[in-house]
Each structure stands twice: as C-alpha cells, then as structure tokens.
C-alpha cells in the first residue's frame, strides 16, 4: 500500500513505504521523467491530498476513495540512449558549451552564484563553493572522490538541495558512455550509499537515477544537443531546464557547466583546463 506524500501545483509524489520508493504523477505540461506518469491535468493541488491511500493494479492507480487513473492505454516513455565513444566525445567543443550554459545563469538563479545580503544564504553559498572545489580537485587528481561527493550530498534547502541538483547535472555529462570520467561513477554511487540519508528521499532517488544516466526528458534533449554538436546552439533547451522547480534546474545547469569544463580530459576541442 502506498500513500500521497506531497502535493504541488504540477506534481504529486506517491510514497511506497516498504520499498522506500517515490513515484510521481505529473501534470500534462511537465516533461517525462523516470519513475513518473504524466496525467491529462493542468493542476494537481485541488484534486489530490497528502495522506490519501494509493493502490496499484495492472490497469491503473486508485487514489483515495474517489480517484482512478487508467494506465492500461498509456504510452511508455523510454529514456533515450546514446553510444558515443571517446573519439567522438573528444570532438565536442566543451568550452563553448560551458560558456553557453553559464551565460544563461545569473546570481538570482542558483545559490552557487548568490550575491545577496541574506546571511543564511551567504553561508550556504560559501559552503557550496568550498565543497564544489573539493570535488573538482578530487576529479582532477583521481583521489578521494567518494569522500568529496559525500561531503556535498544534502547541502542546501528544499526537497532537492542545491548540492544534489548540482551533482545530478554534473553526472549527466561525466557519466555519458565513452567519457573518461565515467570510471568514477562507482565512487559517486558509493558516496550515495554512505551519505544518502543526509538528504531527502526524493533527492536520494533522483541522484541514484542520474548516476545511472536516467534523467528528465528536457535534460536528455540538452545532453543529446551537446554530444551531437547540433547547430545552431539552441538556448531553448537550456531554458527548459531552468524552469525545473524553483532553482533545481539552474543548479543542474551549474553542474553541467562544470562537467563541460572538466571534459578537457577527453581531449575535447578548445577546452581550458583551468576554467573550473
């Protein structure tokens, strides 16, 4: 038996306690995502209520005493797969992509760039940047990576803290098949196993999915755009990610920009190893 855990304007999280797993119901204007089901609804908050029971069957999902979601005719969304190799990844203009992504981010978008006068946010920003640098150094040297990742997990506010969203963005690039830094994925997974209880259940699940290259459709579009070197550069794909959550998408993009900077290890074109 499951229950409604959180209700938002465009999403509803369903908790399966025995499995410690979350499933998400999304409104029709959201993009597809792992462990999610899009509904023909614009808003969710007036229909679903926290604490309602949920049961699953082969034909649908029953919620409370008055809601039935027919799933037997649903189309299954499959996460896109790419099989680039090290040689093709080396032709990507990583520095250009880093610049394009960073140009779309401002100090109002993410705590990583916060410049306001709120002392609480100032301290979080200081800690985020300090721990980010510790991880970047570990990835440069190949040492103490798991410790550095563990040190980041759970830092921030909200259901998916800024540090976790950053790690999601970082991993979408670094763990592309054929990327030289993909060899460190087991270090990231080990860190999540060790420090996963330091963050929210939703964020922990999202991190694990991302480390296995399972992420939202909008993120997948941008990754494909980057690795296939499509022209002209579409900033709309970046804007689509910026619109995820209150700041989650921007934190992801900050991580993706760092990952592009780190990708000089693949021998990418015109990449400055000092840019991150």
Wavefront OBJ file of the C-alpha trace (Angstrom):
o trace
v 0.000 0.000 0.000
v 1.227 3.486 -0.850
v 0.125 6.981 0.078
v 0.179 10.517 -1.261
v 3.281 12.097 0.272
v 3.476 15.604 -1.241
v 1.151 17.633 -3.440
v 2.358 20.512 -5.588
v 0.774 22.567 -8.329
v 2.074 20.389 -11.147
v 3.231 17.199 -9.415
v 2.191 14.661 -6.779
v 4.675 12.353 -5.038
v 3.429 8.902 -4.055
v 5.384 7.076 -1.356
v 5.710 3.289 -1.237
v 6.996 2.869 2.362
v 8.042 -0.790 2.129
v 10.310 -0.076 -0.836
v 11.300 3.436 0.253
v 10.442 4.477 -3.276
v 8.660 7.506 -4.716
v 6.547 7.640 -7.839
v 5.495 10.986 -9.277
v 2.310 11.999 -11.057
v 2.987 14.944 -13.366
v 0.684 17.485 -14.985
v 0.448 17.443 -18.765
v 2.776 20.439 -19.250
v 5.687 18.713 -17.466
v 8.293 16.720 -19.358
v 8.665 12.977 -18.954
v 10.927 11.708 -16.173
v 11.997 8.421 -14.525
v 9.517 6.888 -12.057
v 6.808 9.251 -13.274
v 3.456 9.254 -15.024
v 2.068 12.260 -16.896
v -1.647 12.919 -16.490
v -4.124 14.886 -18.577
v -4.310 17.518 -15.838
v -3.157 21.124 -15.686
v -3.076 21.432 -11.877
v -2.921 18.822 -9.122
v -3.316 20.641 -5.816
v -7.148 20.756 -5.774
v -7.575 17.098 -6.645
v -5.008 15.226 -4.540
v -4.416 15.467 -0.791
v -1.474 14.410 1.393
v -2.113 11.173 3.284
v -4.572 9.658 0.816
v -4.046 5.939 0.289
v -2.870 4.653 -3.077
v -3.078 1.198 -4.607
v -1.700 -0.109 -7.897
v -3.071 -2.697 -10.300
v -2.285 -3.826 -13.840
v -4.912 -1.484 -15.250
v -4.496 1.623 -13.137
v -3.893 3.527 -9.922
v -6.553 4.143 -7.268
v -6.070 7.239 -5.110
v -8.282 7.812 -2.076
v -11.961 6.940 -2.373
v -12.762 8.968 -5.466
v -9.920 8.878 -7.998
v -8.977 6.287 -10.588
v -6.094 6.716 -13.068
v -6.414 4.387 -16.039
v -2.938 3.273 -17.148
v -3.679 0.302 -19.389
v -3.669 2.505 -22.502
v -0.707 4.687 -21.523
v 2.281 5.009 -23.787
v 5.561 4.098 -22.104
v 8.286 6.733 -22.274
v 11.746 5.307 -22.653
v 14.845 7.222 -21.663
v 16.947 7.883 -24.774
v 20.247 6.036 -25.049
v 23.418 7.170 -26.768
v 26.550 5.219 -27.516
v 29.224 7.818 -28.262
v 32.822 6.724 -27.941
v 35.848 8.515 -26.538
v 36.915 9.648 -30.009
v 33.580 11.291 -30.854
v 33.341 12.921 -27.424
v 36.795 14.406 -27.995
v 35.386 16.416 -30.916
v 32.816 18.207 -28.747
v 33.588 21.882 -28.169
v 33.238 21.596 -24.407
v 34.474 25.081 -23.596
v 31.891 26.641 -25.884
v 29.128 24.663 -24.211
v 30.384 25.645 -20.778
v 30.191 29.295 -21.813
v 26.736 28.986 -23.372
v 25.320 27.389 -20.224
v 26.963 29.855 -17.824
v 25.647 32.787 -19.852
v 22.111 31.637 -19.045
v 22.681 31.702 -15.262
v 22.545 34.760 -13.000
v 23.032 35.379 -9.286
v 19.252 35.145 -8.819
v 19.059 31.659 -10.296
v 21.195 29.487 -8.012
v 22.785 29.657 -4.579
v 26.095 28.788 -6.228
v 26.075 32.340 -7.619
v 24.244 34.093 -4.770
v 25.357 37.677 -4.110
v 22.579 38.946 -1.851
v 22.754 40.101 1.773
v 20.902 37.223 3.462
v 23.493 35.791 5.910
v 21.899 32.319 5.848
v 22.139 32.069 2.065
v 25.615 33.606 2.136
v 26.846 30.807 4.384
v 25.202 28.108 2.262
v 26.831 29.615 -0.835
v 30.223 29.658 0.872
v 29.851 26.003 1.839
v 28.588 25.012 -1.608
v 31.527 26.629 -3.375
v 34.031 25.210 -0.898
v 32.719 21.656 -1.266
v 32.344 22.036 -5.041
v 36.031 22.970 -5.269
v 36.943 19.993 -3.129
v 35.124 17.708 -5.577
v 36.655 19.352 -8.659
v 40.105 18.892 -7.156
v 39.349 15.231 -6.416
v 38.216 14.674 -10.014
v 41.392 16.330 -11.310
v 43.632 14.138 -9.156
v 41.509 10.979 -9.146
v 41.790 10.771 -5.359
v 39.233 10.962 -2.513
v 36.332 11.311 -4.942
v 33.816 9.376 -2.869
v 34.614 11.471 0.205
v 34.226 14.706 -1.753
v 30.862 13.618 -3.175
v 29.654 12.552 0.283
v 30.653 15.957 1.610
v 28.327 17.622 -0.919
v 25.225 15.458 -0.603
v 22.328 17.129 1.212
v 23.660 20.701 1.378
v 21.003 23.298 0.681
v 17.280 23.775 1.111
v 14.124 22.243 -0.326
v 13.114 18.748 -1.406
v 16.168 18.507 -3.650
v 19.010 20.544 -2.100
v 21.204 22.665 -4.368
v 24.233 20.394 -3.950
v 22.259 17.328 -5.029
v 20.862 19.059 -8.107
v 24.418 20.134 -8.927
v 25.593 16.511 -8.712
v 22.719 15.453 -10.962
v 23.843 17.964 -13.592
v 27.495 17.011 -13.230
v 26.771 13.309 -13.651
v 24.653 13.748 -16.793
v 27.837 14.753 -18.659
v 30.581 12.868 -16.820
v 28.804 9.509 -16.989
v 27.982 9.576 -20.703
v 29.164 6.237 -22.173
v 32.679 6.738 -23.503
v 33.520 9.687 -21.244
v 36.873 9.145 -19.474
v 35.483 10.307 -16.123
v 32.711 7.720 -16.252
v 35.187 5.425 -14.494
v 34.425 7.336 -11.295
v 30.711 6.507 -11.300
v 31.207 3.768 -8.719
v 32.787 6.365 -6.408
v 29.659 8.516 -6.742
v 27.410 5.533 -6.065
v 29.500 4.562 -3.040
v 29.171 8.103 -1.715
v 25.395 7.968 -2.142
v 25.278 4.657 -0.309
v 27.239 6.204 2.540
v 25.648 9.669 2.722
v 22.231 9.149 1.137
v 20.448 9.518 4.472
v 21.810 13.068 4.724
v 19.332 14.231 2.113
v 15.644 13.777 1.304
v 14.250 10.535 -0.068
v 13.235 12.266 -3.296
v 16.701 13.699 -3.778
v 18.394 10.390 -2.959
v 16.296 8.604 -5.573
v 16.935 11.340 -8.136
v 20.699 11.105 -7.558
v 20.740 7.339 -7.964
v 18.743 7.597 -11.186
v 21.070 10.287 -12.554
v 24.203 8.299 -11.693
v 22.765 5.531 -13.894
v 22.082 8.000 -16.744
v 18.343 8.158 -16.103
v 17.072 11.721 -16.080
v 14.285 14.007 -17.264
v 13.400 14.328 -20.918
v 14.426 18.007 -21.010
v 17.861 17.144 -19.627
v 18.211 14.381 -22.192
v 17.456 16.810 -25.028
v 20.262 19.123 -23.958
v 22.751 16.280 -23.488
v 21.948 14.976 -26.968
v 22.277 18.504 -28.376
v 25.739 18.782 -26.814
v 27.177 15.428 -27.838
v 25.811 15.526 -31.390
v 27.104 19.101 -31.893
v 23.877 20.297 -33.451
v 23.879 23.796 -34.956
v 22.774 26.382 -34.268
v 23.060 26.104 -30.485
v 19.536 26.024 -29.042
v 19.309 28.009 -25.821
v 15.671 26.904 -25.545
v 16.855 23.516 -24.307
v 18.747 25.305 -21.532
v 15.737 27.481 -20.688
v 13.551 24.363 -20.423
v 15.867 23.026 -17.711
v 15.987 26.415 -15.951
v 12.230 26.114 -15.471
v 12.522 22.914 -13.415
v 11.490 23.673 -9.828
v 12.309 26.936 -8.089
v 16.069 26.616 -8.595
v 16.687 22.900 -9.207
v 17.123 23.289 -12.952
v 19.611 26.126 -12.532
v 21.621 24.109 -10.009
v 21.681 21.235 -12.501
v 22.908 23.565 -15.236
v 25.674 24.853 -12.972
v 26.809 21.246 -12.550
v 26.581 20.621 -16.292
v 28.738 23.685 -16.965
v 31.385 22.382 -14.555
v 31.193 18.973 -16.246
v 31.800 20.584 -19.638
v 34.850 22.350 -18.200
v 36.136 19.091 -16.727
v 35.712 17.311 -20.024
v 39.069 18.546 -21.296
v 40.229 15.117 -20.065
v 38.560 13.622 -23.113
v 40.788 15.724 -25.356
v 37.885 17.975 -26.303
v 38.319 20.928 -28.602
v 39.396 24.315 -27.243
v 38.961 23.447 -23.596
v 40.825 25.341 -20.922
v 41.613 23.009 -18.039
v 41.787 25.982 -15.677
v 38.221 27.094 -16.406
v 36.822 25.182 -13.464
l 1 2 3 4 5 6 7 8 9 10 11 12 13 14 15 16 17 18 19 20 21 22 23 24 25 26 27 28 29 30 31 32 33 34 35 36 37 38 39 40 41 42 43 44 45 46 47 48 49 50 51 52 53 54 55 56 57 58 59 60 61 62 63 64 65 66 67 68 69 70 71 72 73 74 75 76 77 78 79 80 81 82 83 84 85 86 87 88 89 90 91 92 93 94 95 96 97 98 99 100 101 102 103 104 105 106 107 108 109 110 111 112 113 114 115 116 117 118 119 120 121 122 123 124 125 126 127 128 129 130 131 132 133 134 135 136 137 138 139 140 141 142 143 144 145 146 147 148 149 150 151 152 153 154 155 156 157 158 159 160 161 162 163 164 165 166 167 168 169 170 171 172 173 174 175 176 177 178 179 180 181 182 183 184 185 186 187 188 189 190 191 192 193 194 195 196 197 198 199 200 201 202 203 204 205 206 207 208 209 210 211 212 213 214 215 216 217 218 219 220 221 222 223 224 225 226 227 228 229 230 231 232 233 234 235 236 237 238 239 240 241 242 243 244 245 246 247 248 249 250 251 252 253 254 255 256 257 258 259 260 261 262 263 264 265 266 267 268 269 270 271 272 273 274 275 276
